[in-house]
């Protein structure tokens, strides 16, 4: 431990050093044991893709008045945001534009997908009873016209957190009746009653992400997730409330082929999905899956054209697009201005 000399007594005092847990190692989060960044450390990390990242993937460090203001609100109201937890490259752009994605149900996920940097553990049923009210007040303070509510998976809860999720949506609507709400939810293990609980809460958009093509679902996603399970959840949500828009997202660069991307879009459209987003997978840590390829902006535009031809209301496609990227613009049918 480092030491320093007291200028008045000459005595040497020990200075405590805060040790930051390394990615992939166990941490203690408010009494819950978790794995930092979601994936256990590997003795020999998988190789990194050769060469530097293309120029179109380089972004500036988060900055700006809107970003700073939103970050302070999130901190004050004890909210976790997917923007920060997932290390999103668009956090400054979205927050400076007054768009934010709030993550409810805590910041520890019960699943361990190999692309995701959210901490993994067992929250043992813990819920923040003040979270719905805090979420609603934060949306009011930020003046959001469109908010995305997302969450970790909570397999430790009997309903997967659906009731708490719905309470957050209702609270936001009660305080901010003009705010459109998108719910980007877990799959609730395919339980349609849980899906209905969220869809009936008064939201405008219901989303559940496929994440990758069917062939790569495992090992990319946790074994409890499933390609067909996600499609079934989306199809049920559309049948249950046809007026609610449905949405899903796909990462590319994990080893899929262009033909598989098109097949995935076709499957989503067959399930009644209205909005489809595509973005480049970026490896969060050395313990996560490596990047197999970097997809060019031109290829993303081709994906968009293919998706629109299938009949989606909108397809948002680009290297830095994430499922919640500038979500408030998706309904304008302009590819979020990309």
NORPEPE-V296157 format. One record per helix or strand of 3 or more residues. SS is the DSSP state (~ for helix, > for strand). FROM is the first residue (numbers start at 1). TO is the last residue. Records with the same first field share a line. If there is no record, write none. Layout:
SS = FROM-TO, FROM-TO
//
This chain:
> = 3-5, 12-14, 26-29, 32-35, 100-104, 119-121, 146-151, 180-184, 205-207, 245-252, 275-280, 314-317
~ = 55-57, 65-76, 82-85, 91-96, 131-142, 162-175, 188-190, 192-199, 214-220, 227-240, 258-270, 297-310, 327-332, 335-337
//
